Amino acid sequence: MAEKKLAIQYSQTGDPTEVVELVRIETPDPARDEVVVDVEAAPINPSHLLTLSGKYLGVKATLPAMAGGEGVGRVVDIGADVTSLKVGDRVLIPPFSGAWRQQLLAKAERLGAPL
């Protein structure tokens, strides 16, 4: 069993200081077209706080959801069909990825070229 990593999750919207909770989650092994990324930095932007509060027009998360948007991280595992990235590559984590966590799973095509 893989080590569980820390993540910020929310199960309802409201005051961000009251709705977020620190949880431990297991990152699954990547599918053929996915990569596992260790998150190195993930900003806190006003849009993220609006999403948590339920006041970001046009954005409604399926709850429970992982908080955070974009960030930067390093690839630590890749799926069998991924050729555009390799373990150790630094990548941009795209918006709406739930980046306020230690590790995440993403489709390789969403990450683009390594930095």
Disulfide bonds with the S-S distance in Angstrom:
none
